[in-house]
Amino acid sequence: MIPVQTWSDARRLWDFHRMRHEARPCSVGVGLGSHDLGVADAAVELYRRGMVPLIVFTGATSRTTRERMPRGEAVHYRERALELGVPRSAVLVEPRARNTGENIRFTRELLERAGVDVASVLLISKPYEERRAYATARRLWPGAEIVCASAPMPFETYVESIGSPRLVIDMLVGALQRLLIYPARGFMISLPVPDDVTDAYERLCRAGYTSRLVPSAGPVA
């Protein structure tokens, strides 16, 4: 049973991580690999709505996905998109990336090699990865307009879909820590983090939701 305060703090981080951009037509959609196949579903829905003419799925495997997606996150995402009716010609795969920075860099390189002119990117991720993905893309793809998107669902519904509250809360905490420490390392641009969000993050760290923290940095920037 998750304590009320923990649940409230997790929801506060969830709300902060979402950018709430309005989807609009972009040069390309980029689906960031993860344990959540819902990212592929969201990308397909945006393609059907005419928001992008082309989707790139990017991602290798991680400790979270190697059992769920043994052929690689991007490959499983592509298979899902094809099952849902997206034509093969509209999907590219970048299968090497193992973190968000590599997702952006390797995708950019792939599109440059393919001769795709990119003025804007519809960046599709898990809901709570929107802000981190945005900050990373702004740093590594400065010439492109970045628009964030994810599956539109409430926090509780998302947790139920994943089936593990601890996994989701650990991920929320890890994503927030990176927003705090990665700008100084040159991995992303700096975005303001309100005090109430930082307070919630610190309480969750003290409650033990630390498995996705960068170990050398500790729980607080």
N, C-alpha and C positions, 0 to 999 in steps of 0.2 A: 504493500500500500504506500503510495507516494504521499508524503505530508503536504498539507495545504500550502504552506509557505514555499516548499520546493516547486510545487506545480505552478504557483503564481510567478515565481522567479523564472521558471522555464518559459512560461507563456510570454513574459516580458522580453526575454531574449528573442523568442520566435518573432514577435511583433517588430522588434527592432531590425532583425536581419532581413526582413522583406522590404524591397525598395518601392513596391507599389507603382511601378511604371505602367503606363498604358501601352499595350502591344500595338505596334504599328509596322507597316511594311519596311523590311530591311533587306540588305544585299544578300545576307546569308543567315541561317540559324545555326548556332553552335550548341550542341547538347553535351553537357559536361558529365563524364562518366562517374558512376557512384554505385552504391548498393541498391539504389531505388530505380526500378524499371519505369516508374511513373514519369521520369524525366523524358524517356523516349515517347511515352504517350502524349505528354504535353507538347513535344516537338511536332508530333504527327498532327495534333489538333491545330497548331499554329500554321503548319503547312497547308492543311485543308482550308483554313480561313484565308489563304492567300497572303499570309504575312511574310513568307520567304519562298524563293524559287528553289533553294538548295539547302540541305541540312548536312552538317558535318558532326558526326559523333566522335568524341575523343576520350580515350582512356584505356589503360592496360588493365592490371588487376592490383588489388591491395589486400591487406589482411582481412578486410571486411568482405571483399567480393570474390576472392579466389575460389571459394567453394560454390557460391551462388552463380558466378559467371566465369567458369573455367576457361572459356575461349577469349576472355577479355571483355571489359565493359562496353567498349565501342562496338565490338562485333555483336554482342547480345542486343544492344540497342538497335543496331541496323537490322538484325533479324526481326525484332519486334516491329519496327517501322514497315518492313516489307510485308509482314503478316497482316498489318493494318491497311495495306493497299498503297503505300507510297512507292512510286516507281523506282527501280534500281538506279536510273540515271539521275535521280534527285537526291541520292544519299552517298556521301563520302565517309570514309573511316580513317581516323588517325589512331593507331593502336598502341602507341608507345608511351603516352603521357602517364606519369605517376603522381602528379600533384597539379594544383590549379595553374601555377605558373607555366608548367610544361603543356597543359591543355591549351593555353592561349598561344604560347610560342610555336608549338608544333603545328597547331591548326593554321596559324598565320602563314607559316612556311609552306604548308600543304596547298593552301589556296593561291599563294604566289606562284608556286610551281605549276599549278593548274591554269594559271592565267585568269583567275577570277578577280574582277575589280570589286573591291570591298570599300564602300563608303560608310556602311552601318552594319552592326552585328546585333542580332536578337540572341542574347545569351541566356540559354535555358538550363536551369539547375534545379536542385532540390529547393523548396521554399526558403529554408533557413540558410542557404548558401548564396542568396542573391547579392547581399551587400559585399561579402568577401569576394565573390566573382567579379562584381563591378569594379571594386577597388583594384583588383589585380589586372583586369583588362585595361582599365584607364592608364595604368602604369606601363603595360607591355604592348599595348596597341593604341598609342595616343592619336593616331590619325583617323581612327574610326569612331563613329558615334556608337555608344553602347546602350542598349535597351535590355533590361532584365525581364525575364519571364519565368514562371514556374506553374505547377499545378495549383489551381485556385481551391484551397481547402483550409478549414479551420485547424488549429493546432491539435485538438483532440482527435479529429478525424485522421489526421496524418499519423499520429502516434498509433492509432488502432490499425492503420494500414500497414505499418512497419512491424507491429507486434512486439515491440520492445521499448517501453518508456525509457529505460536506462540508456540504451543505445542512442535514442534521439536526444536526450538531455546531454549526454556526453558530447555528442556532435555539436549541439548548440554552444556549449561551453568552449569547445575547441575552436570553433569558428570565431567566437568573440575574442579569444586570446590572440588569434592571428591578426585581427583588426587592430589590436593594441600594440603588438610588437613588430609586425612585419614591415610597416612603413619605414622604420629606422634601418631596416636591413635592405631596403630598396626593392622589396618584393611587390609592393602595392602603394597606391597613394594613401595619404592620411585622410580619414573621415572622422568627424566629431562623434564621440560616444558620450551620451548623457550620463550624468552621475547615477541616476536611478538604475540604468542598465549595468553600469560597472558594479554597483552595490549588489544587484541580483547575481551577477557573475561571481563575485567573491563569495557570496553565501553558498552558491552551488559548488564552488571549489571546496569550501570547508565541509560541505556535506558529502564529499567524496566523488563527485562527478568529474574526474580528472583523467580518464583513460585516453582522451584525445588531445591532451595538452602537449605542447612542444616541451620535452623533458628538461632541456637545459635552461629554459626560460622561467620555469616556475609558474604558479597560477596567476600572478599579478604582474603587469608590465611595470 
